[in-house]
Amino acid sequence: MNKKDFQIALGNRIRQLREDRNISQTELGILCNIERTNMNRIEAGNTNPSSYLLYVISEKLEVKTSELLNFNLTSEK
């Protein structure tokens, strides 16, 4: 697994959880105190969010932080 594949899988997982809760990128960005463009970069796998930001995202999505990392790398490419 390389860094880019990990970031893409993580972004896909965050998007999935966000969409399951019917929350827009803009709404989640506001809840997390970041710009929508930054949330878009995270979901697209174009940035590596800090561990604290992952914690904040998980809190706003009402899941454990470990749920953000609950993905299968082979099916997320």
N, C-alpha and C positions, 0 to 999 in steps of 0.2 A: 504494500500500500504506500502510495506516495502522498505528499502533502496536498496536492491539488485534488486528487481523488477523495481524500478525507474531507476537504473543505466543501466540495460539491455534495457529498453524501450528507454532511451536516446541514448544509443549506437546504437541501431537499427535505430533510426531516423537519426542520423548523417551519418550512413552508407548509408541509403536510399538517403539522399540528396547528398552525395558525389558521389554515383554511378549514380544518375540522371544526374550529370554534367560530367560524364566520367573522374573522377579524381581518381587516385590510392591513396592508403593509404600513400605510400611513398611521392607522390606529395603534398598531403594535409599536411603531417607532415612537409615537407620542408617549405611550405607556412606559417605554424603556428610556425615554429622554434622549433619543437619537433621531437624526434626520431619516426620512423615508428612503432617501438615496443610499444611506448607509445600510438600512435593513435590506434593500434590494441587493446591494453588494454581498451581504452575508448570505442571503438565500441563493444567489447565483454562484457562490463558491469563490468569489473574487477577493475575499479578505478573510483573515483569521481572527475572529472575535476573542477578546480576553476572557479568561475564566470568570471574571466578575460579570461581564456582560452576558455570558451564557447563564449565569445564575439569575440575573435580572429577567432575561427572556423567559426562562423556565417559570419564574414566579408569576409573570404576567400571563403566561399560557396555562398556569395552574397545574404544572406537572413537576415531577422531580427532575433535577438537573440531569440525572442519569438517563431520563427518557429522551433527552435531546441527542444522546449518543447511542440510542437503541436503533441502529440501522444495519443493513446488510450491504457491505461495500460492493459485493459482486453484482447486486441487482440495482444499484444506485448510479451506475455510470451513464 
